[in-house]
Amino acid sequence: MSSVERFIVVLLFDGVDLLDVTGPPEVFALLRRETDDATGYHVVLAAETMDPVTTSAGVRVLPDLTFREAATRAIDTLMVPGSVEVDDQRRVRALTDPTVVRWVQTLAGRARRVASVCVGAHLLAAAGLLDGKRATTHWSTAQQLAAEHPSVEVDADPIFIRDHDVWTGAGITACLDLSLALVAEDFGEAVALRIARQLVMYLKRPSGQSQFSVPIEPASTTRRMDELRHHITRHLADRLTVADLAEHAHVSERQLTRIFKTELGTTPAAYLESARVEAARNRLESTDDTLERVATACGFHTTDTLIRAFRRKLDTTPTEYRNRFRRST
């Protein structure tokens, strides 16, 4: 383990998401508890002034130093959280304060690596740090990021992405996974896993892990869609087709496709595959079923189809997923 203490700067500004600010330092603080080395990370919160900063949760946080003072230091990691506004129709939009963007540009020039947390990716993009790079953000603002910054390859699925010395993380609790990945890069996988256990996280999730999960997709807006989703869940093992679903809903296939696109933002076939992957994930985590049995029970019917679906949706294999996430009984 290196004896060099790594200086980490977390940005603070009014309206910032509280967990984006406090989550990563919690991970980094556990390093000294889990190792014999007295060195590790020195984390500071930096703001434009030394005045208290009011976060999106209404909690006020005191900075340790100003942006200007941080710019005089050699920074190991610059952590950039984000902030959003929500309109009266509950639509979410990421905010990019021009002053904060300018300081991101300045401080990034002093940093060995830069990492955004959640919608902080919008600040990195506005600062030009994501041009030509692949990046992720919270799924709710991914379309905004892609529309406003066409030079960025936006991938809304992974929980975090590393593109050379720039890291971007997905929403909310994925900040813990991103921080653990930074620890793993600096101090090794074994240390990161010990910290994950202290955080009562079963295991450190790989970057390719999807931030989407079928049960937490946006709630449907019609009773017909609710019934269709329940029908799919009850009949996953059957050889369901789009034609079968359209017949069950008493609509044409074309109309069914429009309904899914409007209410869930996806196609019937893609939703069906996601539902089957979700069911397979649960079985892999909680049972000793063979891959053949999992495939049959979840409607994939062959292990090859199951494996291809996992690679498409989660960028991993069923066996690797089980090894990482199998729950003890």
Backbone as numpy.savetxt, mean C-alpha at the origin, in Angstrom:
# Nx Ny Nz CAx CAy CAz Cx Cy Cz
26.27 -5.70 10.99 25.42 -4.52 10.99 26.30 -3.28 10.99
25.92 -2.27 10.21 26.69 -1.05 10.14 26.58 -0.29 11.46
27.72 0.38 11.85 27.71 1.17 13.07 27.33 2.62 12.81
26.98 2.96 11.58 26.62 4.32 11.22 25.15 4.56 11.53
24.88 5.61 12.34 23.50 5.95 12.64 22.88 6.67 11.45
21.71 6.21 11.03 21.06 6.77 9.84 20.09 7.88 10.25
20.27 9.04 9.62 19.48 10.22 9.94 18.25 10.24 9.04
17.08 10.11 9.65 15.82 10.05 8.90 15.00 11.30 9.19
14.57 11.96 8.13 13.75 13.15 8.25 12.34 12.85 7.77
11.35 13.06 8.64 9.94 12.90 8.29 9.33 14.30 8.18
8.71 14.60 7.05 8.15 15.93 6.84 6.86 16.12 7.61
6.67 17.36 8.10 5.45 17.76 8.80 4.87 18.99 8.12
3.56 19.02 7.96 2.88 20.21 7.44 1.41 20.11 7.82
0.73 21.23 7.87 -0.66 21.24 8.30 -1.52 20.33 7.43
-2.37 19.54 8.10 -3.27 18.64 7.40 -2.68 17.31 7.05
-1.42 17.07 7.41 -0.76 15.81 7.09 -1.48 14.66 7.79
-1.49 13.50 7.15 -2.11 12.31 7.75 -1.27 11.85 8.95
-1.90 11.71 10.09 -1.18 11.43 11.34 -0.42 10.12 11.29
-1.06 9.05 10.83 -0.40 7.74 10.83 0.79 7.73 9.87
0.71 8.50 8.78 1.84 8.59 7.85 3.08 9.13 8.57
2.85 10.02 9.53 3.96 10.64 10.27 4.46 9.74 11.38
3.54 9.13 12.14 3.93 8.38 13.34 4.24 6.91 13.09
3.68 6.33 12.02 3.89 4.91 11.76 5.34 4.53 11.51
6.01 5.15 10.54 7.41 4.79 10.29 8.33 4.94 11.49
8.27 6.04 12.28 9.14 6.12 13.45 8.93 5.00 14.45
7.69 4.50 14.57 7.44 3.37 15.48 8.24 2.15 15.04
8.28 1.92 13.72 9.05 0.78 13.20 10.53 0.99 13.46
11.04 2.17 13.12 12.47 2.43 13.28 12.90 2.40 14.74
12.01 2.82 15.66 12.36 2.85 17.08 12.57 1.46 17.65
11.93 0.46 17.05 12.05 -0.90 17.57 13.37 -1.56 17.19
14.13 -0.93 16.31 15.38 -1.54 15.86 16.33 -1.77 17.03
16.50 -0.77 17.89 17.45 -0.90 18.99 17.02 -1.97 19.98
15.71 -2.15 20.15 15.22 -3.19 21.06 15.56 -4.58 20.53
15.58 -4.71 19.20 15.74 -6.03 18.59 17.17 -6.35 18.18
18.11 -5.45 18.44 19.51 -5.71 18.10 20.39 -5.34 19.28
21.64 -5.82 19.26 22.60 -5.50 20.31 23.36 -4.21 20.02
23.26 -3.75 18.76 23.98 -2.55 18.36 23.27 -1.31 18.89
24.02 -0.38 19.45 23.43 0.83 20.02 23.04 1.84 18.95
23.55 1.64 17.76 23.22 2.57 16.69 22.04 2.07 15.89
21.60 2.85 14.97 20.46 2.44 14.14 19.94 3.64 13.40
18.80 4.16 13.85 18.17 5.30 13.19 18.01 6.46 14.17
18.20 7.64 13.63 17.87 8.86 14.37 16.79 9.57 13.57
15.56 9.57 14.09 14.41 10.09 13.36 14.03 11.46 13.90
13.84 12.41 12.99 13.39 13.75 13.38 12.20 14.15 12.52
11.36 15.02 13.06 10.24 15.59 12.33 10.60 17.02 11.95
10.47 17.33 10.67 10.85 18.66 10.19 9.64 19.37 9.60
9.53 20.65 9.92 8.44 21.49 9.41 9.01 22.84 8.97
8.15 23.65 8.37 8.63 24.95 7.88 9.06 25.86 9.04
8.33 25.79 10.14 8.68 26.55 11.35 8.65 25.60 12.54
8.98 26.12 13.69 8.95 25.29 14.90 7.60 25.33 15.60
6.61 25.94 14.97 5.27 25.98 15.56 4.62 24.59 15.49
3.69 24.29 16.40 2.98 23.01 16.33 2.25 22.86 15.00
2.21 21.64 14.50 1.54 21.32 13.24 0.27 20.54 13.56
-0.84 20.95 12.99 -2.10 20.24 13.21 -2.31 19.23 12.10
-2.41 17.97 12.48 -2.58 16.88 11.51 -4.04 16.74 11.10
-4.30 15.86 10.14 -5.66 15.64 9.66 -6.56 15.09 10.76
-5.97 14.44 11.75 -6.75 13.88 12.86 -7.02 14.92 13.94
-6.52 16.13 13.76 -6.71 17.17 14.76 -5.67 17.15 15.87
-4.78 16.17 15.84 -3.71 16.06 16.84 -2.58 17.01 16.44
-2.10 17.77 17.40 -1.01 18.69 17.12 0.33 18.02 17.44
1.30 18.21 16.55 2.61 17.58 16.66 3.68 18.66 16.62
4.70 18.51 17.48 5.79 19.47 17.52 6.95 19.00 16.64
7.45 19.86 15.76 8.62 19.49 14.95 9.90 19.52 15.77
10.92 18.80 15.31 12.22 18.79 15.97 13.15 19.85 15.38
12.95 20.18 14.12 13.78 21.17 13.46 13.03 21.70 12.24
13.54 22.74 11.65 12.88 23.32 10.47 13.42 22.67 9.20
12.69 22.88 8.11 13.15 22.39 6.81 14.54 22.96 6.50
14.72 24.24 6.79 15.99 24.90 6.48 17.13 24.26 7.27
16.88 23.93 8.53 17.92 23.28 9.32 18.20 21.87 8.80
17.15 21.16 8.41 17.34 19.81 7.87 18.17 19.84 6.60
18.03 20.91 5.82 18.75 21.02 4.55 20.25 21.18 4.73
20.69 21.44 5.96 22.13 21.56 6.22 22.74 20.22 6.60
21.91 19.19 6.74 22.38 17.89 7.20 22.46 16.90 6.04
23.29 15.89 6.20 23.30 14.76 5.27 22.19 13.81 5.70
21.21 13.61 4.86 20.02 12.84 5.20 20.14 11.43 4.62
19.93 10.45 5.45 19.92 9.07 4.93 18.61 8.81 4.19
17.48 9.07 4.87 16.16 8.78 4.29 15.23 9.96 4.52
14.64 10.44 3.45 13.61 11.47 3.54 12.26 10.81 3.39
11.42 10.90 4.43 10.09 10.31 4.43 9.07 11.41 4.16
8.27 11.23 3.11 7.33 12.26 2.69 5.90 11.73 2.84
5.19 12.13 3.87 3.77 11.75 4.03 2.89 12.63 3.15
1.59 12.42 3.21 0.69 13.19 2.36 -0.51 13.73 3.10
-1.35 14.41 2.34 -2.60 14.93 2.90 -3.65 14.95 1.81
-4.91 14.90 2.22 -6.01 14.86 1.25 -7.11 15.81 1.68
-7.98 16.11 0.73 -9.23 16.79 1.04 -10.36 15.91 0.52
-11.48 15.94 1.20 -12.63 15.13 0.82 -13.82 16.07 0.62
-14.46 15.98 -0.55 -15.57 16.89 -0.83 -16.87 16.35 -0.24
-17.97 17.06 -0.47 -19.24 16.67 0.15 -19.82 15.40 -0.44
-19.21 14.90 -1.53 -19.63 13.61 -2.08 -18.62 12.51 -1.73
-17.78 12.80 -0.77 -16.78 11.87 -0.24 -15.73 11.46 -1.27
-15.51 12.32 -2.25 -14.44 12.09 -3.20 -13.13 12.61 -2.61
-12.09 11.80 -2.75 -10.80 12.10 -2.13 -9.85 12.69 -3.17
-9.15 13.74 -2.78 -8.17 14.36 -3.66 -6.90 14.65 -2.86
-5.76 14.24 -3.41 -4.48 14.51 -2.75 -4.10 15.96 -2.94
-3.47 16.54 -1.90 -3.07 17.94 -1.92 -1.55 18.05 -2.08
-1.13 19.08 -2.78 0.31 19.32 -2.97 0.59 20.81 -2.76
0.96 21.15 -1.55 1.29 22.54 -1.23 2.60 22.91 -1.93
2.61 24.00 -2.71 3.83 24.38 -3.46 5.05 24.59 -2.57
4.85 25.14 -1.38 5.99 25.34 -0.47 6.59 24.01 -0.04
5.71 23.05 0.29 6.20 21.72 0.69 6.91 21.05 -0.49
6.35 21.20 -1.69 6.98 20.61 -2.88 8.38 21.14 -3.07
8.57 22.45 -2.90 9.92 23.03 -3.07 10.90 22.48 -2.04
10.41 22.30 -0.80 11.30 21.74 0.21 11.59 20.26 -0.04
10.63 19.54 -0.60 10.90 18.14 -0.98 12.03 18.10 -2.01
11.99 18.98 -2.99 13.06 19.04 -3.99 14.41 19.32 -3.34
14.42 20.28 -2.43 15.67 20.66 -1.77 16.21 19.53 -0.90
15.35 18.97 -0.05 15.79 17.95 0.89 16.13 16.64 0.20
15.45 16.34 -0.88 15.75 15.11 -1.62 17.17 15.15 -2.16
17.65 16.35 -2.49 19.02 16.49 -2.97 20.06 16.21 -1.90
19.64 16.19 -0.64 20.54 15.89 0.47 20.39 14.46 0.96
19.48 13.70 0.37 19.12 12.38 0.89 19.68 11.23 0.05
20.05 10.15 0.74 20.49 8.94 0.04 19.33 8.26 -0.65
18.17 8.29 -0.02 16.97 7.71 -0.62 15.77 8.51 -0.14
14.70 8.42 -0.91 13.46 9.14 -0.61 12.32 8.13 -0.60
11.41 8.28 0.36 10.26 7.37 0.44 9.00 8.18 0.71
7.98 7.95 -0.10 6.69 8.59 0.17 5.78 7.60 0.88
4.91 8.15 1.72 3.94 7.34 2.44 2.56 7.73 1.96
1.79 6.74 1.51 0.42 6.97 1.07 0.40 8.03 -0.04
-0.42 9.08 0.10 -0.54 10.07 -0.97 0.63 11.04 -1.00
1.65 10.82 -0.18 2.87 11.59 -0.30 3.51 11.43 -1.67
3.13 10.38 -2.40 3.65 10.19 -3.76 3.31 11.38 -4.65
2.20 12.04 -4.37 1.82 13.21 -5.17 2.82 14.35 -4.96
3.36 14.49 -3.77 4.38 15.49 -3.52 5.68 15.14 -4.25
6.05 13.86 -4.23 7.24 13.45 -4.97 7.07 13.71 -6.46
5.90 13.39 -6.98 5.65 13.60 -8.40 5.70 15.08 -8.75
5.09 15.92 -7.91 5.10 17.36 -8.16 6.51 17.92 -8.10
7.37 17.28 -7.32 8.77 17.70 -7.22 9.63 17.14 -8.34
9.04 16.34 -9.23 9.77 15.77 -10.35 10.58 14.54 -10.02
10.39 13.99 -8.84 11.21 12.85 -8.40 10.71 11.51 -8.92
9.50 11.49 -9.50 8.95 10.22 -10.00 8.93 10.16 -11.53
9.44 11.18 -12.19 9.44 11.18 -13.65 10.18 9.95 -14.19
9.50 9.20 -15.07 10.10 8.01 -15.65 10.19 6.83 -14.71
9.58 6.95 -13.55 9.66 5.86 -12.56 8.29 5.21 -12.36
8.35 3.98 -11.85 7.14 3.26 -11.46 6.85 3.59 -10.01
5.58 3.87 -9.70 5.25 4.31 -8.35 3.84 3.87 -7.98
3.59 3.82 -6.67 2.25 3.52 -6.18 1.82 4.60 -5.20
0.56 4.58 -4.86 -0.02 5.48 -3.88 -1.30 4.84 -3.37
-2.01 5.51 -2.49 -3.28 4.97 -2.05 -4.20 4.81 -3.26
-4.92 3.71 -3.30 -5.74 3.40 -4.49 -6.74 4.50 -4.81
-7.20 5.24 -3.79 -8.24 6.24 -4.03 -7.74 7.45 -4.82
-6.42 7.67 -4.88 -5.90 8.82 -5.61 -4.99 8.41 -6.77
-4.95 7.13 -7.07 -4.06 6.66 -8.14 -4.42 7.27 -9.50
-5.71 7.37 -9.79 -6.11 7.96 -11.07 -5.70 9.42 -11.14
-5.83 10.13 -10.04 -5.40 11.53 -10.01 -3.90 11.64 -10.28
-3.11 10.77 -9.65 -1.66 10.79 -9.85 -1.31 10.54 -11.31
-1.96 9.55 -11.91 -1.67 9.23 -13.31 -2.08 10.36 -14.24
-3.23 10.99 -13.96 -3.72 12.06 -14.83 -2.85 13.30 -14.74
-2.41 13.64 -13.54 -1.64 14.86 -13.35 -0.16 14.70 -13.71
0.32 13.45 -13.71 1.74 13.20 -13.97 1.89 12.03 -14.94
1.63 12.26 -16.23 1.67 11.17 -17.22 3.05 10.55 -17.39
4.10 11.22 -16.93 5.45 10.66 -17.05 5.74 9.63 -15.96
4.80 9.47 -15.02 4.95 8.49 -13.94 4.18 7.23 -14.29
4.80 6.08 -14.13 4.11 4.80 -14.35 3.42 4.41 -13.05
2.15 4.72 -12.95 1.40 4.50 -11.71 0.85 3.08 -11.66
1.15 2.37 -10.60 0.62 1.02 -10.37 -0.07 1.05 -9.01
-1.40 1.01 -9.03 -2.17 1.17 -7.79 -2.28 -0.12 -6.98
-1.70 -1.21 -7.44 -1.93 -2.48 -6.76 -0.96 -2.79 -5.62
0.37 -2.68 -5.82 1.29 -3.11 -4.75 1.21 -2.24 -3.51
1.64 -2.80 -2.38 1.65 -2.02 -1.15 2.85 -1.09 -1.09
3.92 -1.41 -1.79 5.01 -0.45 -1.97 5.83 -0.84 -3.19
6.52 0.15 -3.73 7.35 -0.06 -4.91 8.69 0.64 -4.69
9.76 -0.03 -5.07 11.08 0.60 -5.07 11.55 0.75 -6.51
11.92 1.95 -6.87 12.51 2.21 -8.17 13.83 2.95 -7.92
14.92 2.17 -7.90 16.24 2.69 -7.55 16.22 3.29 -6.14
16.52 4.58 -5.99 16.60 5.16 -4.65 15.32 5.86 -4.23
14.24 5.63 -4.95 12.94 6.22 -4.61 11.94 5.12 -4.29
11.33 5.19 -3.13 10.34 4.23 -2.68 8.99 4.94 -2.57
7.93 4.27 -2.96 6.58 4.80 -2.77 5.73 3.74 -2.11
4.88 4.18 -1.17 4.05 3.24 -0.43 2.58 3.49 -0.64
1.80 2.44 -0.47 0.34 2.55 -0.60 -0.23 3.14 0.68
-1.52 2.99 0.86 -2.20 3.76 1.89 -2.15 3.22 3.30
-2.27 4.14 4.22 -2.53 3.92 5.64 -1.53 2.93 6.23
-1.95 1.73 6.67 -1.05 0.84 7.40 0.06 0.26 6.54
0.01 0.43 5.22 1.11 -0.02 4.38 2.39 0.74 4.69
2.29 1.87 5.44 3.50 2.58 5.85 4.38 1.70 6.72
3.76 0.77 7.45 4.54 -0.15 8.28 5.31 -1.13 7.41
4.67 -1.64 6.35 5.35 -2.56 5.44 6.50 -1.88 4.72
6.26 -0.64 4.28 7.32 0.12 3.63 8.50 0.33 4.57
8.21 0.72 5.81 9.27 0.96 6.77 10.04 -0.32 7.08
9.33 -1.43 7.19 10.00 -2.71 7.42 10.91 -3.08 6.26
10.48 -2.75 5.04 11.32 -3.02 3.87 12.60 -2.18 3.91
12.50 -0.96 4.38 13.69 -0.12 4.53 14.63 -0.70 5.58
14.06 -1.18 6.68 14.87 -1.84 7.72 15.56 -3.07 7.15
14.82 -3.86 6.38 15.40 -5.07 5.79 16.55 -4.73 4.87
16.42 -3.67 4.10 17.52 -3.27 3.22 18.74 -2.86 4.02
18.53 -2.18 5.14 19.64 -1.66 5.93 20.26 -2.70 6.87
19.41 -3.54 7.49 19.88 -4.41 8.56 19.54 -5.89 8.36
18.90 -6.23 7.26 18.63 -7.63 6.97 17.20 -8.06 7.27
16.79 -9.14 6.58 15.42 -9.65 6.71 15.11 -10.15 8.11
16.10 -10.79 8.75 15.83 -11.37 10.07 15.46 -10.30 11.08
16.16 -9.17 11.05 15.85 -8.07 11.96 14.47 -7.50 11.66
14.17 -7.33 10.38 12.86 -6.79 9.99 11.73 -7.70 10.46
11.93 -9.00 10.39 10.90 -9.94 10.83 10.71 -9.89 12.34
11.79 -9.69 13.08 11.65 -9.57 14.54 10.86 -8.31 14.89
11.11 -7.24 14.18 10.36 -6.00 14.42 8.90 -6.21 14.06
8.63 -6.92 12.97 7.25 -7.19 12.57 6.51 -7.93 13.68
7.17 -8.87 14.32 6.53 -9.60 15.41 6.24 -8.68 16.59
7.15 -7.75 16.89 6.90 -6.79 17.96 5.69 -5.91 17.65
5.46 -5.65 16.37 4.33 -4.84 15.95 3.03 -5.65 15.84
3.14 -6.95 16.19 2.02 -7.88 16.08 1.53 -7.95 14.63
2.48 -7.83 13.72 2.22 -8.12 12.31 2.69 -9.54 12.10
1.86 -10.38 11.47 2.21 -11.81 11.41 3.56 -12.00 10.73
3.73 -11.39 9.57 5.00 -11.40 8.88 5.11 -10.15 8.04
6.33 -9.80 7.68 6.53 -8.66 6.79 6.01 -9.03 5.41
5.14 -8.19 4.85 4.55 -8.49 3.55 5.50 -8.09 2.43
5.57 -8.88 1.35 6.42 -8.53 0.22 5.84 -7.36 -0.55
6.70 -6.67 -1.33 6.24 -5.48 -2.04 5.13 -5.78 -3.02
5.14 -6.99 -3.61 4.13 -7.33 -4.60 2.77 -7.62 -4.02
2.69 -7.70 -2.68 1.38 -7.96 -2.06 0.38 -6.89 -2.47
-0.79 -7.31 -2.90 -1.79 -6.35 -3.36 -2.37 -5.55 -2.20
-2.61 -4.24 -2.43 -3.29 -3.43 -1.42 -4.79 -3.60 -1.51
-5.26 -4.38 -2.50 -6.69 -4.59 -2.67 -7.11 -5.91 -2.08
-8.31 -5.95 -1.53 -8.88 -7.17 -1.00 -10.36 -7.12 -1.30
-10.89 -8.20 -1.85 -12.27 -8.18 -2.31 -13.26 -7.73 -1.24
-13.19 -8.21 0.00 -14.19 -7.79 0.99 -14.15 -6.30 1.31
-13.03 -5.60 1.07 -12.99 -4.18 1.43 -13.12 -3.27 0.23
-13.53 -3.81 -0.91 -13.80 -2.94 -2.05 -14.98 -2.04 -1.72
-15.12 -0.91 -2.43 -16.24 -0.01 -2.12 -17.58 -0.73 -2.15
-18.41 -0.40 -1.21 -19.72 -1.05 -1.13 -20.53 -0.73 -2.38
-21.30 -1.70 -2.84 -22.11 -1.48 -4.03 -23.24 -0.52 -3.73
-23.84 0.01 -4.78 -24.87 1.03 -4.59 -26.27 0.51 -4.89
-26.37 -0.74 -5.34 -27.69 -1.28 -5.63 -27.87 -2.64 -4.98
-29.10 -2.95 -4.71 -29.41 -4.26 -4.13 -29.07 -5.38 -5.10
-29.25 -5.12 -6.41 -28.94 -6.15 -7.40 -27.46 -6.53 -7.36
-26.57 -5.51 -7.22 -25.14 -5.82 -7.16 -24.79 -6.55 -5.88
-25.38 -6.16 -4.77 -25.16 -6.89 -3.52 -25.51 -8.36 -3.68
-26.65 -8.61 -4.30 -27.10 -9.98 -4.48 -26.15 -10.75 -5.40
-25.66 -10.08 -6.44 -24.72 -10.72 -7.36 -23.42 -11.09 -6.65
-22.93 -10.20 -5.82 -21.69 -10.48 -5.11 -21.87 -11.65 -4.16
-23.01 -11.70 -3.47 -23.28 -12.84 -2.58 -23.42 -14.13 -3.39
-24.04 -14.03 -4.54 -24.20 -15.21 -5.41 -22.82 -15.73 -5.83
-21.93 -14.84 -6.19 -20.58 -15.25 -6.58 -19.87 -15.94 -5.42
-19.97 -15.35 -4.24 -19.31 -15.92 -3.06 -19.83 -17.32 -2.75
-21.14 -17.51 -2.93 -21.74 -18.82 -2.63 -21.42 -19.87 -3.68
-21.04 -19.45 -4.88 -20.86 -20.39 -5.97 -19.46 -20.33 -6.58
-18.47 -19.99 -5.78 -17.11 -19.87 -6.31 -16.60 -21.17 -6.92
-17.00 -22.30 -6.35 -16.50 -23.58 -6.85 -17.13 -23.97 -8.19
-18.24 -23.32 -8.56 -18.90 -23.63 -9.83 -18.14 -23.01 -10.99
-18.41 -23.50 -12.17 -17.77 -22.94 -13.37 -18.58 -21.72 -13.84
-18.55 -20.67 -13.04 -19.30 -19.47 -13.37 -18.70 -18.77 -14.58
-19.54 -18.28 -15.43 -19.12 -17.48 -16.57 -19.87 -16.15 -16.52
-19.45 -15.22 -17.36 -20.15 -13.95 -17.45 -21.59 -14.18 -17.89
-21.77 -15.15 -18.80 -23.11 -15.47 -19.27 -23.98 -16.00 -18.11
-23.39 -16.81 -17.25 -24.12 -17.33 -16.08 -24.56 -16.19 -15.17
-23.66 -15.25 -14.92 -23.98 -14.13 -14.04 -25.04 -13.23 -14.65
-24.95 -13.01 -15.96 -25.95 -12.18 -16.64 -27.33 -12.83 -16.57
-27.35 -14.14 -16.74 -28.62 -14.85 -16.66 -29.20 -14.78 -15.26
-28.34 -14.92 -14.26 -28.81 -14.85 -12.88 -29.38 -13.47 -12.56
-28.76 -12.43 -13.13 -29.21 -11.05 -12.85 -30.32 -10.60 -13.79
-30.66 -11.46 -14.77 -31.72 -11.15 -15.74 -31.39 -9.91 -16.57
-30.12 -9.84 -16.99 -29.68 -8.75 -17.87 -28.80 -9.35 -18.97
-28.51 -8.57 -19.99 -27.60 -9.02 -21.03 -26.16 -8.96 -20.52
-25.28 -9.67 -21.21 -23.87 -9.65 -20.81 -23.30 -8.24 -20.92
-23.71 -7.52 -21.96 -23.22 -6.15 -22.14 -23.69 -5.26 -20.99
-24.95 -5.41 -20.60 -25.47 -4.60 -19.50 -24.79 -4.98 -18.19
-24.53 -6.28 -17.99 -23.85 -6.72 -16.77 -22.46 -6.08 -16.68
-21.76 -6.05 -17.80 -20.43 -5.44 -17.82 -20.51 -3.96 -17.44
-21.53 -3.26 -17.96 -21.70 -1.85 -17.62 -21.98 -1.67 -16.13
-22.79 -2.56 -15.56 -23.13 -2.47 -14.13 -21.88 -2.64 -13.27
-21.08 -3.64 -13.60 -19.86 -3.87 -12.82 -18.90 -2.69 -12.94
-18.76 -2.16 -14.14 -17.85 -1.04 -14.36 -18.31 0.19 -13.58
-19.61 0.42 -13.59 -20.15 1.61 -12.92 -20.08 1.49 -11.41
-20.42 0.33 -10.88 -20.56 0.20 -9.43 -19.31 -0.30 -8.71
-18.49 -1.09 -9.41 -17.29 -1.62 -8.77 -16.01 -1.23 -9.48
-16.13 -0.58 -10.63 -14.94 -0.14 -11.35 -14.12 -1.26 -11.93
-14.74 -2.39 -12.23 -14.02 -3.52 -12.79 -14.95 -4.31 -13.70
-14.47 -5.38 -14.28 -15.29 -6.24 -15.14 -15.78 -7.44 -14.35
-16.85 -8.10 -14.82 -17.32 -9.29 -14.11 -16.25 -10.37 -14.00
-15.50 -10.60 -15.08 -14.47 -11.65 -15.06 -13.36 -11.31 -14.09
-12.94 -10.04 -14.07 -11.87 -9.63 -13.15 -12.34 -9.72 -11.70
-13.59 -9.33 -11.45 -14.11 -9.43 -10.08 -14.19 -10.89 -9.64
-14.65 -11.74 -10.53 -14.77 -13.17 -10.21 -13.40 -13.75 -9.88
-12.39 -13.40 -10.67 -11.05 -13.90 -10.38 -10.55 -13.37 -9.04
-10.80 -12.08 -8.76 -10.37 -11.50 -7.49 -11.04 -12.20 -6.31
-12.33 -12.48 -6.45 -13.05 -13.17 -5.38 -12.47 -14.56 -5.14
-12.11 -15.25 -6.22 -11.53 -16.59 -6.08 -10.14 -16.53 -5.45
-9.36 -15.54 -5.85 -8.04 -15.38 -5.23 -8.17 -15.08 -3.75
-9.15 -14.23 -3.40 -9.36 -13.89 -1.99 -9.72 -15.15 -1.19
-10.59 -15.97 -1.74 -10.97 -17.20 -1.05 -9.78 -18.14 -0.93
-8.98 -18.21 -1.97 -7.79 -19.07 -1.94 -6.79 -18.56 -0.91
-6.62 -17.25 -0.82 -5.73 -16.68 0.19 -6.16 -17.12 1.58
-7.46 -17.03 1.87 -7.95 -17.41 3.19 -7.68 -18.87 3.48
-7.87 -19.74 2.49 -7.61 -21.17 2.71 -6.13 -21.45 2.90
-5.28 -20.76 2.14 -3.85 -20.97 2.28 -3.35 -20.51 3.65
-3.98 -19.47 4.19 -3.58 -18.95 5.49 -4.07 -19.83 6.64
-5.23 -20.45 6.48 -5.89 -21.05 7.63 -6.07 -22.57 7.57
-5.71 -23.20 6.45 -5.88 -24.65 6.35 -4.60 -25.30 5.82
-4.57 -26.62 5.90 -3.48 -27.41 5.32 -3.89 -28.03 3.99
-4.96 -27.55 3.40 -5.43 -28.10 2.13 -4.32 -28.07 1.08
-4.27 -29.11 0.26 -3.32 -29.12 -0.84 -3.70 -28.05 -1.85
-2.77 -27.70 -2.72 -3.07 -26.72 -3.76 -4.19 -27.22 -4.67
-4.22 -28.53 -4.92 -5.28 -29.09 -5.76 -6.65 -28.88 -5.12
-6.72 -29.10 -3.80 -8.00 -28.93 -3.10 -8.40 -27.46 -3.05
-7.42 -26.58 -2.81 -7.71 -25.14 -2.80 -8.22 -24.70 -4.17
-7.55 -25.15 -5.22 -7.95 -24.77 -6.57 -9.38 -25.21 -6.87
-9.71 -26.43 -6.48 -11.06 -26.95 -6.74 -12.11 -26.19 -5.92
-11.83 -25.98 -4.64 -12.80 -25.34 -3.77 -13.07 -23.89 -4.16
-12.09 -23.24 -4.77 -12.23 -21.81 -5.09 -12.56 -21.56 -6.56
-12.80 -22.64 -7.31 -13.26 -22.47 -8.68 -12.18 -22.36 -9.72
-10.92 -22.58 -9.35 -9.85 -22.54 -10.35 -9.73 -23.87 -11.09
-10.09 -24.94 -10.38 -10.18 -26.28 -10.97 -8.83 -26.93 -11.26
-7.82 -26.18 -11.60 -6.47 -26.74 -11.78 -5.47 -25.88 -11.02
-4.38 -26.51 -10.58 -3.36 -25.75 -9.86 -2.69 -24.74 -10.78
-2.55 -25.08 -12.05 -1.93 -24.14 -12.98 -2.74 -22.85 -13.08
-4.06 -22.97 -13.13 -4.92 -21.78 -13.18 -4.80 -20.98 -11.89
-4.75 -21.67 -10.76 -4.57 -21.01 -9.47 -3.26 -20.24 -9.43
-2.18 -20.87 -9.86 -0.86 -20.24 -9.84 -0.83 -19.01 -10.75
-1.41 -19.13 -11.93 -1.42 -17.98 -12.85 -2.20 -16.81 -12.27
-3.33 -17.10 -11.62 -4.13 -16.04 -11.01 -3.36 -15.35 -9.89
-2.65 -16.12 -9.06 -1.86 -15.53 -7.98 -0.74 -14.65 -8.53
-0.11 -15.09 -9.60 0.95 -14.28 -10.20 0.38 -12.99 -10.76
-0.80 -13.08 -11.35 -1.43 -11.89 -11.94 -1.85 -10.90 -10.86
-2.48 -11.40 -9.81 -3.08 -10.52 -8.81 -2.10 -10.11 -7.70
-1.22 -11.03 -7.30 -0.39 -10.79 -6.13 1.10 -10.82 -6.41
1.47 -11.14 -7.64 2.88 -11.22 -8.02 3.65 -12.19 -7.13
3.01 -13.31 -6.81 3.67 -14.35 -6.03 2.99 -15.67 -6.38
3.43 -16.76 -5.77 2.82 -18.06 -5.99 2.02 -18.46 -4.75
1.06 -19.37 -4.89 0.32 -19.83 -3.71 1.23 -20.41 -2.63
2.25 -21.15 -3.03 3.16 -21.75 -2.06 3.94 -20.68 -1.30
4.46 -19.69 -2.02 5.18 -18.61 -1.35 4.25 -17.83 -0.43
3.03 -17.60 -0.89 2.07 -16.87 -0.05 1.81 -17.64 1.24
1.58 -18.95 1.14 1.31 -19.75 2.34 2.51 -19.73 3.28
3.72 -19.83 2.75 4.91 -19.82 3.59 5.04 -18.53 4.39
4.58 -17.42 3.80 4.71 -16.14 4.46 3.57 -15.87 5.45
2.36 -16.34 5.11 1.20 -15.87 5.85 0.42 -16.97 6.57
0.93 -18.19 6.58 0.22 -19.27 7.25 0.04 -18.95 8.71
-1.20 -18.99 9.19 -1.51 -18.69 10.58 -1.33 -19.94 11.44
-0.70 -19.76 12.58 -0.53 -20.88 13.50 -1.88 -21.26 14.09
-2.08 -22.53 14.34 -3.35 -22.99 14.92 -3.09 -23.62 16.29
